[in-house]
Amino acid sequence: MHSSHAAFAKAHSSDARMATVHFRRPSILRELAITCACCGALRMNRTIKICDECDSEYYSDTSKMTKMCPDCSHFLYGYDNCNHEFKNGRCVHCYWNGKSSEYVNGLKK
């Protein structure tokens, strides 16, 4: 375990995965406790939202727009996109599932 995580890991159980769940449409919000991939120490809470355009979940702190995933906000409004890296069907950086709306798919062609 990294020494920077040691004190935090002692104070918090690494099996605590869900902090709170809030249901609200059109964007469902929920907070997840994120653990360090190398040692399992609890690192931070991240809020997950659902994109109004493609209905994919994404980490709210990865998009410049409050109701759109990084991919949709990039193709629709020109904001910077995430450098997607997929593992188990999700981007490890922004949590996007790789699906787009028909309209955004048309823009990508």
MOGISUL-V991401 format. One record per residue. N is the residue number from 0. RES is the residue in one small letter. SS is DSSP state (a for helix, b for strand, c for the rest). PHI is phi as a letter, one per 30 degrees, with the letter a starting at -180 (none if undefined). OMEGA is omega in degrees with one decimal (none if undefined). Layout:
n res ss phi omega
N RES SS PHI OMEGA
N RES SS PHI OMEGA
This chain:
n res ss phi omega
0 m c none 176.8
1 h c d 180.0
2 s a d 179.2
3 s a d 179.5
4 h a c -170.6
5 a a e -178.5
6 a a d -179.7
7 f a d -178.8
8 a a d 178.3
9 k a d -175.6
10 a a d -175.5
11 h c b 177.2
12 s c d -178.8
13 s c d -179.9
14 d c d 177.3
15 a c d -175.0
16 r c c -176.4
17 m b c 178.9
18 a b d 178.8
19 t b b 176.9
20 v b b 177.4
21 h b b 176.7
22 f c c 179.8
23 r c a 177.5
24 r c c 11.0
25 p c d 179.8
26 s c c 175.0
27 i c d -179.4
28 l b c 171.5
29 r b a 179.7
30 e b c 177.4
31 l b c 172.1
32 a b d -177.4
33 i b c -179.8
34 t b c 177.6
35 c c d -177.8
36 a c d -175.6
37 c c d -174.2
38 c c b 178.0
39 g c i 179.5
40 a c d 177.9
41 l b d -174.9
42 r b c -177.2
43 m b a 173.2
44 n b c 177.2
45 r b b 179.2
46 t b d 177.3
47 i b c 176.5
48 k b c 174.6
49 i b c -177.8
50 c c d 178.0
51 d c d -177.1
52 e c d -172.8
53 c c c 179.7
54 d c i 176.4
55 s c d 172.1
56 e b d 176.8
57 y b a 175.2
58 y b d -174.6
59 s a d -177.7
60 d a d -179.1
61 t a c -178.6
62 s c c 177.0
63 k c d -179.6
64 m c c -174.2
65 t c d -176.4
66 k c b 178.0
67 m c b 176.7
68 c c d 180.0
69 p a e -178.0
70 d a d 179.3
71 c a d 179.9
72 s a d 177.0
73 h a d -175.5
74 f a d -179.4
75 l a c -173.3
76 y a b 174.5
77 g c i 177.4
78 y c d 177.7
79 d c e 178.2
80 n c c 174.2
81 c c d 170.8
82 n c d -171.4
83 h c e 175.4
84 e c b -171.4
85 f b c 174.0
86 k b b -178.4
87 n c h 174.7
88 g c i 179.8
89 r b b 172.6
90 c b d -178.3
91 v c d -178.8
92 h c c -173.8
93 c c c 177.6
94 y c i 178.0
95 w c d -177.0
96 n c c 176.8
97 g c i -179.4
98 k c c 178.6
99 s c b 175.1
100 s c d 177.5
101 e a e -179.6
102 y a d 180.0
103 v a d 175.8
104 n a e 177.0
105 g a d 178.0
106 l a d -177.5
107 k a d -177.8
108 k c d none
